[in-house]
Amino acid sequence: MEACIGLVLVSHGAWLRSRNAMELLRSKQCERILYMGDVETQEVLDALAGNCVSMVFGNCDNVSRLHDYAITLGLDVQHPAGVVTVDEKRIAFLHGDDDLKFHSFLDDESIDVIVHGHSHEKRDEVVNNTRCINPGALHRAPVYTVAVLDTEDDTLTFYELD
């Protein structure tokens, strides 16, 4: 049982903040981390390396430049959208700029949770029986946040970073 999943979004090259986010999520004993894009630099990918990270790229990423580098670091790239199963919960994740893909996940009754971003705004609500989560952002947000989803008790906690 993994129980704890770290959720990170939108660093726009803020590699130091990304590194701090990874340290915080490790301190919360997150077994897996989902990263929803707008990486922009190899330094951010370096900050993710060494962790169990599944990721997609965002609309600000040069995918052709970053994809192969992410793979060499051992990151699980599922671009443009992915699904992981944790503690029997099917969790879909995507950047959030593709409304058609987002709605296809909403229409899929096998999906329990959708994690997305793009808007840089925290979100935790249920839409059509599917929990929709946006962990906030590490750049261009009034407060920089990541989130931790505990799949055993279905709680979500937002954490602020400097």
C-alpha positions in Angstrom: 0.0 0.0 0.0 1.5 3.3 -1.1 -1.0 5.5 0.9 0.7 8.8 0.3 1.0 10.5 -3.1 2.7 13.9 -3.6 1.1 16.3 -6.1 3.2 19.0 -7.8 2.5 21.4 -10.6 3.9 24.2 -12.6 7.4 25.2 -11.6 8.2 27.2 -14.8 11.9 26.6 -14.3 11.9 27.3 -10.5 14.3 24.4 -9.8 15.2 25.4 -6.3 11.5 25.6 -5.3 11.0 22.2 -7.0 13.9 20.7 -5.0 12.4 22.1 -1.8 9.0 20.6 -2.8 10.5 17.2 -3.3 12.2 17.4 0.1 8.9 18.3 1.7 7.1 15.5 0.0 9.8 13.0 1.0 9.4 14.2 4.6 5.7 13.4 4.4 6.7 9.9 3.2 5.1 10.1 -0.2 5.8 6.9 -2.0 4.9 8.3 -5.4 4.8 11.8 -6.9 2.7 13.1 -9.7 4.0 16.1 -11.6 1.6 17.9 -13.9 3.9 19.9 -16.2 5.3 23.3 -17.0 8.8 22.0 -16.1 10.6 24.2 -18.7 14.2 23.4 -17.7 16.4 20.3 -17.2 17.3 21.6 -13.7 13.7 21.1 -12.6 13.9 17.5 -14.0 17.1 17.1 -12.0 15.2 18.1 -8.9 12.7 15.3 -9.6 15.3 12.6 -10.2 15.7 9.8 -7.7 12.1 9.8 -6.7 9.2 7.7 -7.9 7.8 10.4 -10.3 5.1 10.0 -12.9 4.7 13.1 -15.0 3.3 14.9 -18.0 4.5 18.1 -19.6 2.6 21.3 -19.8 1.8 23.8 -22.5 4.9 25.8 -21.7 7.3 22.9 -22.1 9.5 22.1 -25.1 8.5 18.4 -25.0 11.0 17.3 -27.7 13.8 18.8 -25.7 12.8 17.6 -22.3 11.2 14.2 -22.9 14.3 12.1 -23.5 16.2 13.8 -20.7 13.4 12.9 -18.3 13.5 9.3 -19.4 17.3 9.1 -18.9 16.7 10.3 -15.3 14.3 7.4 -14.7 11.1 9.5 -14.6 7.9 7.9 -15.7 6.7 10.2 -18.5 3.1 9.6 -19.5 2.6 12.7 -21.6 0.1 14.1 -22.5 -2.0 12.3 -19.8 -1.6 9.3 -17.5 -3.3 7.0 -15.1 -1.8 5.3 -12.1 -3.5 2.9 -9.7 -2.7 3.4 -6.0 -4.5 1.4 -3.3 -7.2 0.4 -5.8 -7.8 4.0 -6.7 -7.4 5.0 -10.4 -5.9 8.4 -10.5 -5.7 10.2 -13.8 -3.4 13.2 -14.3 -2.8 15.8 -16.9 -1.6 19.3 -17.2 -5.1 20.7 -17.6 -5.0 22.8 -20.8 -6.7 20.0 -22.8 -10.5 20.3 -21.9 -11.4 17.3 -24.1 -9.0 15.0 -22.3 -10.1 16.3 -18.9 -13.8 15.7 -19.8 -13.0 12.2 -21.2 -11.5 11.4 -17.7 -14.7 12.8 -16.1 -16.8 10.6 -18.3 -14.7 7.5 -17.4 -16.4 5.8 -14.5 -13.3 3.8 -13.7 -11.4 7.0 -12.7 -11.7 7.9 -9.0 -9.5 11.1 -9.0 -8.3 13.6 -11.6 -5.3 15.6 -10.8 -4.7 18.6 -13.0 -3.2 22.1 -13.1 -2.7 24.8 -15.6 -4.7 27.4 -13.7 -2.2 27.7 -10.8 -5.2 27.7 -8.4 -5.8 25.1 -5.7 -8.8 22.9 -6.1 -10.4 20.0 -4.3 -14.0 19.2 -5.3 -16.2 16.4 -6.6 -17.6 16.7 -10.1 -19.8 13.9 -11.5 -18.7 11.6 -8.7 -15.0 12.2 -9.6 -12.7 14.0 -7.2 -10.8 16.8 -9.0 -7.6 18.1 -7.5 -5.3 20.9 -8.4 -2.3 21.1 -6.0 -1.7 24.8 -6.8 1.6 26.0 -8.2 5.3 26.6 -7.5 5.4 29.7 -9.7 3.0 32.6 -10.5 0.7 32.0 -7.6 -0.1 34.1 -4.5 1.1 31.2 -2.3 3.3 28.4 -3.6 1.8 25.0 -2.7 2.0 21.3 -3.2 -0.5 18.7 -2.0 -0.4 15.3 -0.4 -3.2 12.8 -1.1 -3.6 10.0 1.5 -5.3 7.2 -0.4 -6.0 5.2 2.8 -8.3 7.8 4.4 -8.9 9.9 1.3 -7.6 13.1 2.8 -5.9 15.9 0.9 -3.5 18.3 2.6 -2.0 21.4 1.0 1.5 22.5 2.0 3.0 26.0 1.5 6.6 26.5 0.4 8.7 29.6 0.5 
